[in-house]
Amino acid sequence: MTQATRRERDRAGTDREIRQQARALLVNDGPAAVTLRAIARELGITAPALYRYYDSREDLIEHLRADVCDDLTVELGNDLVEIAETDHVGQVLAICRGFRGWALAHPQEFALVFASPAAAGVHCPVTTPGTAKDSFGRIFLTVAGRVLANGLPITRPGVEVPDALVPDLTTFRDELLRTIAESGVDLHPDQLGVDTAYVMLQFWVRLYGQVALEVFGQFPFPVTDPTPLFESMLADLISDVGL
């Protein structure tokens, strides 16, 4: 083994330890606890030594966020394995239920990726998956792309897109088309208009809002069992988009 190869392996091993320790701090104490000083203390090294691996805390947080998104994607992918690609409703339900289940089991990771960007110290998208180039967004949009590619419109009767939103939604729609194409789904631009992008955005906002309220315990009244409330909302969403 060459000296260079040994150094590369040592560096990769240390990098894994840094991320593992960052994840442990996140899970145990929340996003604000993930600092270079705390990680260095736990690993028994100096804080400046960490700058050989990450330019800043924000750089480390962004890599940690990507790790969390990858883990979530694996879980959602496993949920889809037993569901036929032609079972569009089943796949959409599995993705939504899987996202909720993961969020409840991993509240700190959920907070890092999907909430409290100021506390996390890094910009985290809370609008819709796919606006960022992450694996989580792609798996959501792959399922949506399959629905659209098979001639099932994602729409809502009488939907009217506010004129003021059209420019932003057009940009958003173009990004969705690029992400869906990268996932391997052949989708004609006519199958994803601005009105469809608007409905998809609203779908995500409602799903995210419901899950966030449950994860952070922010329902406006005590809810003994939130599952029926979630399932009722999910049934409404599926119906509203024509599935």
PANU-964079 format. One line per 5 residues: their letters; for each residue x, y, z of N, C-alpha, C. Coordinates in Angstrom, 1 decimal, decimal comma, m for minus. Layout:
BEGIN
a	X Y Z X Y Z X Y Z | ...
***
This chain:
BEGIN
mtqat	0,8 m1,2 0,0 0,0 0,0 0,0 0,9 1,2 0,0 | 0,6 2,2 m0,9 1,4 3,4 m1,0 1,1 4,3 0,2 | 2,1 5,2 0,4 1,9 6,2 1,5 0,7 7,1 1,2 | 0,5 7,5 0,0 m0,7 8,3 m0,4 m2,0 7,6 m0,1 | m2,0 6,3 m0,4 m3,3 5,5 m0,1 m3,5 5,4 1,3
rrerd	m2,5 5,2 2,2 m2,7 5,1 3,6 m3,2 6,5 4,1 | m2,7 7,6 3,6 m3,2 8,9 4,1 m4,6 9,1 3,7 | m5,0 8,6 2,5 m6,4 8,8 2,0 m7,3 8,0 2,9 | m6,9 6,7 3,3 m7,7 5,9 4,1 m7,8 6,5 5,5 | m6,7 7,0 6,1 m6,8 7,7 7,4 m7,7 8,9 7,4
ragtd	m7,6 9,6 6,3 m8,4 10,8 6,2 m9,9 10,5 6,1 | m10,2 9,4 5,3 m11,6 9,0 5,2 m12,1 8,5 6,5 | m11,3 7,8 7,2 m11,7 7,2 8,5 m12,0 8,4 9,5 | m11,1 9,4 9,5 m11,3 10,5 10,4 m12,6 11,3 10,1 | m12,8 11,4 8,7 m14,0 12,1 8,3 m15,3 11,4 8,7
reirq	m15,3 10,1 8,7 m16,4 9,3 9,1 m16,6 9,5 10,6 | m15,6 9,5 11,4 m15,7 9,8 12,8 m16,2 11,1 13,1 | m15,8 12,1 12,4 m16,3 13,5 12,6 m17,8 13,5 12,3 | m18,3 12,9 11,2 m19,7 12,9 10,9 m20,5 12,1 11,9 | m20,0 11,0 12,3 m20,6 10,2 13,3 m20,8 11,0 14,6
qaral	m19,8 11,7 15,1 m19,9 12,4 16,3 m20,8 13,6 16,1 | m20,8 14,2 14,9 m21,8 15,3 14,7 m23,2 14,8 14,7 | m23,4 13,6 14,2 m24,8 13,0 14,2 m25,2 12,7 15,6 | m24,3 12,2 16,5 m24,6 11,9 17,9 m24,9 13,2 18,6 | m24,2 14,2 18,4 m24,5 15,5 19,1 m25,9 16,0 18,6
lvndg	m26,2 15,9 17,3 m27,5 16,3 16,8 m28,6 15,5 17,4 | m28,5 14,2 17,5 m29,6 13,3 18,0 m29,8 13,6 19,5 | m28,7 13,7 20,2 m28,8 13,9 21,7 m29,1 15,2 22,2 | m28,7 16,3 21,5 m28,8 17,6 22,0 m29,4 18,6 21,0 | m29,6 18,2 19,7 m30,2 19,2 18,8 m29,2 19,8 17,9
paavt	m29,7 20,5 16,8 m28,8 21,1 15,8 m27,8 22,1 16,4 | m28,3 22,9 17,4 m27,4 24,0 17,9 m26,2 23,4 18,6 | m26,3 22,1 19,0 m25,1 21,5 19,8 m24,0 21,0 18,8 | m24,3 21,0 17,5 m23,3 20,5 16,6 m22,3 21,7 16,3 | m21,2 21,7 17,0 m20,2 22,7 16,8 m18,8 22,0 16,6
lraia	m17,9 22,7 15,9 m16,6 22,1 15,7 m15,9 21,9 17,0 | m16,1 22,8 18,0 m15,4 22,7 19,3 m15,9 21,5 20,0 | m17,2 21,2 20,0 m17,8 20,1 20,7 m17,3 18,8 20,1 | m17,3 18,7 18,7 m16,9 17,5 18,0 m15,4 17,3 18,3 | m14,6 18,3 18,3 m13,1 18,1 18,6 m12,9 17,6 20,0
relgi	m13,7 18,1 20,9 m13,6 17,7 22,3 m13,9 16,2 22,4 | m15,0 15,8 21,8 m15,4 14,4 21,9 m14,4 13,4 21,2 | m13,7 13,9 20,1 m12,8 13,1 19,4 m11,4 13,2 20,0 | m11,1 14,1 20,9 m9,8 14,2 21,5 m8,8 14,9 20,6 | m9,3 15,8 19,7 m8,4 16,5 18,8 m8,6 18,0 19,0
tapal	m7,8 18,8 18,3 m8,0 20,3 18,4 m9,0 20,7 17,4 | m9,8 21,8 17,7 m10,7 22,3 16,8 m10,1 22,8 15,5 | m9,0 23,4 15,5 m8,4 23,8 14,2 m8,1 22,6 13,3 | m7,9 21,4 13,9 m7,6 20,2 13,0 m8,8 19,9 12,2 | m10,0 20,3 12,6 m11,2 19,9 11,9 m11,3 20,7 10,6
yryyd	m10,6 21,9 10,5 m10,6 22,7 9,3 m9,9 22,0 8,1 | m9,1 21,0 8,4 m8,5 20,2 7,3 m9,6 19,4 6,5 | m10,8 19,2 7,2 m11,8 18,4 6,6 m13,0 19,3 6,2 | m13,3 20,4 6,9 m14,5 21,2 6,6 m14,1 22,7 6,8 | m14,5 23,5 5,8 m14,1 24,9 5,8 m14,7 25,7 7,0
sredl	m15,9 25,2 7,5 m16,6 25,9 8,5 m17,7 25,0 9,1 | m18,3 25,4 10,2 m19,4 24,7 10,8 m20,5 24,5 9,7 | m20,8 25,6 9,0 m21,8 25,5 8,0 m21,6 24,4 6,9 | m20,3 24,3 6,6 m19,9 23,3 5,6 m20,2 21,9 6,2 | m19,8 21,6 7,4 m20,0 20,4 8,1 m21,5 20,1 8,2
iehlr	m22,3 21,1 8,6 m23,8 20,9 8,7 m24,4 20,6 7,4 | m23,9 21,2 6,3 m24,5 20,8 5,0 m24,2 19,4 4,6 | m23,0 18,9 4,9 m22,7 17,5 4,7 m23,5 16,6 5,6 | m23,7 17,0 6,8 m24,5 16,2 7,7 m26,0 16,2 7,2 | m26,4 17,3 6,7 m27,8 17,3 6,1 m27,9 16,3 5,0
advcd	m26,9 16,3 4,1 m26,9 15,4 3,0 m26,9 13,9 3,5 | m26,2 13,6 4,5 m26,2 12,3 5,1 m27,6 11,9 5,6 | m28,2 12,9 6,2 m29,6 12,6 6,8 m30,5 12,4 5,6 | m30,5 13,2 4,6 m31,3 13,0 3,4 m31,1 11,7 2,8 | m29,9 11,2 2,7 m29,6 9,9 2,1 m30,2 8,8 2,9
dltve	m30,1 8,9 4,2 m30,7 7,9 5,1 m32,2 7,8 4,9 | m32,8 9,0 4,9 m34,3 9,1 4,7 m34,6 8,5 3,3 | m33,9 8,7 2,3 m34,1 8,2 1,0 m34,1 6,7 1,0 | m33,1 6,1 1,7 m33,0 4,6 1,8 m34,3 4,1 2,5 | m34,7 4,7 3,5 m35,9 4,2 4,2 m37,1 4,3 3,3
lgndl	m37,3 5,4 2,6 m38,4 5,5 1,7 m38,3 4,6 0,6 | m37,1 4,4 0,1 m36,9 3,4 m1,0 m37,3 2,0 m0,6 | m37,0 1,6 0,7 m37,4 0,3 1,2 m38,9 0,2 1,3 | m39,5 1,3 1,7 m41,0 1,3 1,8 m41,6 1,0 0,4 | m41,0 1,4 m0,7 m41,5 1,3 m2,0 m41,3 m0,1 m2,7
veiae	m40,3 m0,8 m2,1 m39,9 m2,1 m2,8 m41,0 m3,0 m3,0 | m41,9 m3,2 m2,1 m43,0 m4,1 m2,2 m44,2 m3,6 m2,9 | m44,1 m2,4 m3,4 m45,3 m1,8 m4,1 m45,0 m1,6 m5,6 | m45,9 m2,2 m6,4 m45,7 m2,1 m7,8 m45,7 m0,7 m8,3 | m44,8 m0,4 m9,3 m44,7 1,0 m9,8 m46,0 1,4 m10,4
tdhvg	m46,8 0,5 m10,9 m48,1 0,8 m11,5 m49,2 1,2 m10,4 | m48,9 0,8 m9,1 m49,8 1,2 m8,1 m49,5 2,6 m7,6 | m50,0 3,6 m8,3 m49,6 5,0 m8,1 m50,0 5,5 m6,8 | m51,3 5,2 m6,4 m51,8 5,6 m5,1 m51,0 5,0 m4,0 | m50,8 3,7 m4,1 m50,0 3,0 m3,1 m48,6 3,6 m2,9
qvlai	m48,0 3,9 m4,0 m46,6 4,5 m3,9 m46,7 5,9 m3,2 | m47,7 6,7 m3,6 m47,8 8,0 m3,0 m48,1 7,9 m1,5 | m49,0 7,0 m1,1 m49,3 6,8 0,3 m48,1 6,3 1,0 | m47,3 5,4 0,4 m46,1 4,9 1,1 m45,1 6,0 1,4 | m44,9 6,8 0,4 m43,9 7,9 0,5 m44,4 8,9 1,7
crgfr	m45,7 9,2 1,7 m46,2 10,2 2,7 m46,1 9,6 4,1 | m46,6 8,3 4,2 m46,6 7,7 5,5 m45,1 7,4 6,0 | m44,3 7,0 5,0 m42,9 6,8 5,4 m42,2 8,1 5,8 | m42,5 9,2 5,2 m41,9 10,5 5,6 m42,4 10,8 7,1 | m43,6 10,7 7,3 m44,1 10,9 8,7 m43,5 10,0 9,7
gwala	m43,4 8,7 9,4 m42,8 7,7 10,3 m41,4 8,1 10,6 | m40,6 8,4 9,6 m39,2 8,8 9,8 m39,1 10,0 10,6 | m39,9 11,0 10,3 m39,8 12,3 11,1 m40,1 12,1 12,6 | m41,1 11,3 12,9 m41,4 11,0 14,3 m40,3 10,2 15,0 | m39,7 9,3 14,2 m38,6 8,5 14,8 m37,3 9,3 14,9
hpqef	m37,1 10,4 14,1 m35,9 11,1 14,1 m36,2 12,6 14,1 | m36,7 13,1 15,2 m37,1 14,5 15,3 m36,0 15,5 15,2 | m34,8 15,2 15,7 m33,7 16,1 15,6 m33,2 16,2 14,1 | m33,1 15,1 13,5 m32,7 15,1 12,1 m33,8 15,8 11,2 | m35,0 15,6 11,5 m36,1 16,4 10,9 m35,9 17,9 11,0
alvfa	m35,6 18,3 12,3 m35,4 19,7 12,6 m34,2 20,3 11,8 | m33,2 19,5 11,7 m32,0 20,0 10,9 m32,3 20,2 9,5 | m33,0 19,3 8,8 m33,2 19,3 7,4 m34,4 20,1 7,0 | m35,4 20,1 7,8 m36,7 20,7 7,3 m37,2 21,8 8,2 | m36,5 22,2 9,2 m37,0 23,3 10,1 m35,9 24,0 10,8
spaaa	m36,2 25,1 11,4 m35,3 25,9 12,2 m34,0 26,2 11,5 | m34,0 26,8 10,3 m32,7 27,1 9,7 m31,8 28,0 10,5 | m32,4 28,9 11,2 m31,5 29,8 12,0 m30,8 29,0 13,1 | m31,5 28,1 13,7 m30,9 27,3 14,8 m29,9 26,4 14,2 | m30,1 25,8 13,1 m29,2 24,9 12,5 m28,0 25,6 11,9
gvhcp	m28,1 26,9 11,6 m26,9 27,6 11,1 m26,7 27,4 9,6 | m27,7 26,9 8,9 m27,6 26,7 7,5 m29,0 26,8 6,9 | m29,0 27,2 5,6 m30,3 27,3 4,9 m30,9 25,9 4,7 | m32,1 25,6 5,1 m32,7 24,4 4,8 m34,0 24,6 4,2 | m34,3 24,0 3,0 m35,5 24,2 2,3 m36,7 23,6 3,0
vttpg	m37,8 24,4 3,2 m39,0 23,9 3,8 m40,2 24,1 2,9 | m39,9 24,2 1,6 m41,0 24,4 0,7 m41,4 23,1 0,0 | m40,6 22,5 m0,7 m40,9 21,3 m1,4 m39,7 20,5 m1,8 | m39,7 19,2 m1,7 m38,6 18,4 m2,1 m38,3 18,6 m3,6 | m37,1 18,6 m4,0 m36,8 18,8 m5,4 m36,2 20,1 m5,8
takds	m36,5 21,1 m4,9 m35,9 22,4 m5,1 m34,4 22,4 m4,8 | m34,0 21,5 m4,0 m32,6 21,3 m3,7 m32,2 19,9 m4,4 | m30,9 19,8 m4,8 m30,5 18,6 m5,5 m30,1 17,6 m4,4 | m31,1 17,0 m3,8 m30,9 16,0 m2,8 m31,7 14,7 m3,2 | m31,2 13,6 m2,6 m31,8 12,3 m2,9 m33,3 12,2 m2,4
fgrif	m33,6 12,9 m1,3 m34,9 12,9 m0,8 m35,9 13,5 m1,8 | m35,5 14,7 m2,3 m36,4 15,3 m3,3 m36,6 14,4 m4,5 | m35,5 13,8 m5,0 m35,6 13,0 m6,2 m36,6 11,8 m6,0 | m36,6 11,2 m4,8 m37,5 10,0 m4,7 m38,9 10,4 m4,7 | m39,2 11,6 m4,1 m40,6 12,1 m4,1 m41,0 12,4 m5,5
ltvag	m40,1 13,0 m6,3 m40,5 13,5 m7,6 m40,5 12,3 m8,6 | m39,7 11,3 m8,3 m39,8 10,1 m9,2 m41,2 9,5 m9,2 | m41,7 9,4 m8,0 m43,1 8,9 m7,9 m44,1 9,8 m8,5 | m44,0 11,1 m8,3 m44,9 12,0 m9,0 m44,7 12,0 m10,5 | m43,5 11,8 m11,0 m43,2 11,7 m12,4 m43,9 10,5 m13,0
rvlan	m43,8 9,4 m12,3 m44,5 8,2 m12,8 m46,0 8,4 m13,0 | m46,5 9,0 m12,0 m48,0 9,3 m12,0 m48,3 10,1 m13,3 | m47,6 11,2 m13,5 m47,9 12,1 m14,6 m47,6 11,4 m15,9 | m46,5 10,6 m16,0 m46,1 10,0 m17,2 m47,1 8,9 m17,7 | m47,8 8,4 m16,7 m48,9 7,4 m17,1 m50,2 8,0 m17,3
glpit	m50,2 9,3 m17,6 m51,5 10,0 m18,0 m52,4 10,3 m16,9 | m51,9 10,2 m15,6 m52,8 10,6 m14,5 m52,5 12,0 m14,0 | m53,3 13,0 m14,3 m53,0 14,3 m14,0 m53,0 14,6 m12,5 | m52,1 15,4 m12,0 m52,1 15,8 m10,7 m52,7 17,2 m10,7 | m54,0 17,3 m10,4 m54,7 18,5 m10,5 m55,8 18,6 m9,5
rpgve	m56,5 19,8 m9,5 m57,6 19,9 m8,6 m58,6 20,7 m9,4 | m59,9 20,2 m9,4 m60,9 20,9 m10,2 m61,1 22,4 m9,8 | m61,1 23,2 m10,8 m61,2 24,6 m10,5 m60,0 25,4 m10,0 | m58,9 24,7 m10,0 m57,7 25,4 m9,5 m57,3 26,6 m10,3 | m57,1 27,7 m9,6 m56,7 29,0 m10,3 m55,3 29,4 m9,7
vpdal	m54,4 29,5 m10,5 m53,0 30,0 m10,1 m53,0 31,5 m10,0 | m52,7 32,0 m8,8 m52,6 33,5 m8,6 m51,6 34,1 m9,6 | m52,0 35,1 m10,3 m51,1 35,7 m11,3 m49,7 36,1 m10,7 | m49,7 36,5 m9,5 m48,4 37,0 m8,9 m47,5 35,8 m8,7 | m48,0 34,5 m8,6 m47,2 33,4 m8,4 m46,6 32,7 m9,7
vpdlt	m47,2 33,1 m10,8 m46,9 32,5 m12,1 m45,4 32,5 m12,4 | m44,7 33,7 m12,3 m43,2 33,6 m12,6 m42,4 32,7 m11,7 | m42,7 32,7 m10,4 m42,0 31,8 m9,5 m42,4 30,3 m9,8 | m43,6 30,1 m10,0 m44,1 28,7 m10,3 m43,5 28,2 m11,6 | m43,3 29,1 m12,6 m42,7 28,6 m13,9 m41,3 28,2 m13,6
tfrde	m40,5 28,9 m12,9 m39,2 28,5 m12,5 m39,2 27,2 m11,7 | m40,1 27,1 m10,8 m40,3 25,9 m10,0 m40,6 24,7 m10,9 | m41,6 24,9 m11,8 m42,0 23,8 m12,7 m40,8 23,3 m13,6 | m40,0 24,3 m14,1 m38,8 23,9 m14,9 m37,8 23,1 m14,1 | m37,6 23,4 m12,8 m36,7 22,7 m11,9 m37,3 21,3 m11,7
llrti	m38,6 21,2 m11,5 m39,2 19,9 m11,3 m39,0 19,0 m12,5 | m39,2 19,5 m13,7 m39,0 18,8 m14,9 m37,6 18,3 m15,1 | m36,6 19,1 m14,7 m35,2 18,7 m14,8 m34,9 17,5 m13,8 | m35,5 17,7 m12,6 m35,2 16,7 m11,5 m35,9 15,3 m11,9 | m37,1 15,4 m12,4 m37,8 14,2 m12,8 m37,1 13,5 m14,0
aesgv	m36,6 14,3 m14,9 m35,8 13,7 m16,0 m34,5 13,0 m15,5 | m33,9 13,6 m14,6 m32,7 13,0 m14,0 m33,0 11,7 m13,3 | m34,2 11,5 m12,8 m34,6 10,3 m12,2 m34,9 9,2 m13,2 | m34,9 9,5 m14,5 m35,1 8,5 m15,5 m36,5 8,4 m16,0 | m37,4 9,3 m15,5 m38,8 9,2 m15,9 m38,9 10,1 m17,1
dlhpd	m39,5 9,6 m18,2 m39,7 10,4 m19,5 m41,0 11,1 m19,4 | m40,9 12,4 m19,2 m42,1 13,2 m19,0 m42,1 14,4 m20,0 | m43,2 14,6 m20,7 m43,3 15,7 m21,7 m43,6 16,9 m20,9 | m43,1 18,1 m21,2 m43,4 19,3 m20,5 m44,8 19,6 m20,4 | m45,6 19,2 m21,4 m47,1 19,5 m21,4 m47,8 18,7 m20,3
qlgvd	m47,1 17,7 m19,8 m47,7 16,9 m18,7 m47,5 17,5 m17,3 | m46,7 18,6 m17,2 m46,5 19,2 m16,0 m46,5 20,7 m16,2 | m47,7 21,3 m16,2 m47,9 22,7 m16,4 m47,7 23,4 m15,1 | m47,9 24,8 m15,2 m47,7 25,6 m14,0 m48,8 25,3 m13,0 | m50,0 24,9 m13,5 m51,1 24,6 m12,5 m50,8 23,3 m11,8
tayvm	m50,2 22,3 m12,4 m49,8 21,1 m11,8 m48,7 21,4 m10,7 | m47,8 22,2 m11,1 m46,7 22,6 m10,1 m47,3 23,2 m8,9 | m48,3 24,0 m9,1 m49,0 24,7 m8,0 m49,7 23,7 m7,1 | m50,3 22,7 m7,7 m51,0 21,7 m6,9 m50,0 20,9 m6,1 | m48,9 20,5 m6,8 m47,8 19,8 m6,1 m47,2 20,5 m4,9
lqfwv	m47,0 21,8 m5,1 m46,5 22,7 m4,0 m47,5 22,7 m2,9 | m48,8 22,8 m3,1 m49,8 22,8 m2,1 m49,8 21,5 m1,4 | m49,7 20,4 m2,1 m49,7 19,0 m1,6 m48,5 18,9 m0,5 | m47,3 19,4 m0,9 m46,2 19,3 0,0 m46,4 20,2 1,2 | m46,9 21,4 1,0 m47,1 22,3 2,1 m48,0 21,7 3,2
rlygq	m49,1 21,1 2,7 m50,0 20,5 3,7 m49,4 19,2 4,3 | m48,7 18,4 3,6 m48,1 17,2 4,2 m47,0 17,7 5,2 | m46,2 18,6 4,8 m45,1 19,0 5,7 m45,7 19,7 6,9 | m46,7 20,5 6,7 m47,3 21,2 7,9 m47,9 20,3 8,9 | m48,6 19,2 8,4 m49,2 18,3 9,3 m48,1 17,5 10,1
valev	m47,0 17,1 9,4 m46,0 16,3 10,0 m45,2 17,2 11,0 | m44,9 18,5 10,6 m44,2 19,4 11,5 m45,0 19,6 12,8 | m46,3 19,9 12,7 m47,1 20,1 13,9 m47,0 18,9 14,8 | m47,0 17,7 14,2 m47,0 16,5 15,1 m45,6 16,3 15,7 | m44,6 16,5 14,9 m43,2 16,3 15,4 m42,9 17,2 16,6
fgqfp	m43,3 18,5 16,4 m43,0 19,5 17,4 m44,1 19,7 18,5 | m45,1 18,9 18,4 m46,2 18,9 19,4 m46,9 20,2 19,4 | m47,2 20,8 18,2 m47,8 22,1 18,1 m49,3 22,1 17,7 | m50,0 20,9 17,8 m51,4 21,0 17,5 m52,1 22,0 18,5 | m53,1 22,7 18,0 m53,7 23,7 18,8 m54,6 23,1 19,9
fpvtd	m54,7 21,8 20,0 m55,5 21,2 21,1 m54,8 19,8 21,3 | m55,0 19,2 22,5 m54,4 17,9 22,8 m55,0 16,8 21,9 | m54,1 16,1 21,3 m54,5 15,0 20,4 m53,9 13,7 20,9 | m54,8 12,8 21,4 m54,3 11,6 22,0 m53,6 10,7 21,0 | m54,3 10,5 19,8 m53,7 9,7 18,8 m53,7 10,5 17,5
ptplf	m52,6 11,0 17,0 m52,6 11,8 15,8 m52,8 11,0 14,5 | m52,6 9,7 14,6 m52,7 8,9 13,3 m54,0 9,1 12,5 | m55,2 9,0 13,2 m56,4 9,2 12,4 m56,5 10,6 11,8 | m55,9 11,6 12,5 m55,9 13,0 11,9 m55,0 13,0 10,7 | m53,9 12,4 10,7 m53,0 12,3 9,6 m53,6 11,6 8,4
esmla	m54,2 10,4 8,7 m54,8 9,6 7,7 m56,0 10,3 7,0 | m56,7 11,1 7,8 m57,8 11,8 7,2 m57,3 12,9 6,3 | m56,2 13,6 6,7 m55,6 14,7 5,9 m55,1 14,0 4,6 | m54,4 12,9 4,7 m53,8 12,2 3,6 m54,9 11,8 2,6 | m56,0 11,3 3,1 m57,1 10,9 2,2 m57,6 12,1 1,4
dlisd	m57,7 13,2 2,1 m58,2 14,4 1,5 m57,2 14,9 0,4 | m55,9 14,8 0,7 m54,9 15,2 m0,3 m55,0 14,3 m1,5 | m55,0 13,0 m1,4 m55,1 12,1 m2,5 m56,3 12,4 m3,3 | m57,4 12,6 m2,7 m58,7 12,9 m3,4 m58,6 14,3 m4,1 | m58,0 15,3 m3,5 m57,9 16,6 m4,0 m57,1 16,7 m5,3
vgl	m56,1 15,8 m5,4 m55,2 15,9 m6,6 m55,6 14,9 m7,7 | m56,8 14,3 m7,5 m57,4 13,4 m8,5 m56,9 12,0 m8,5 | m56,3 11,5 m7,4 m55,8 10,1 m7,4 m56,8 9,2 m6,7
***
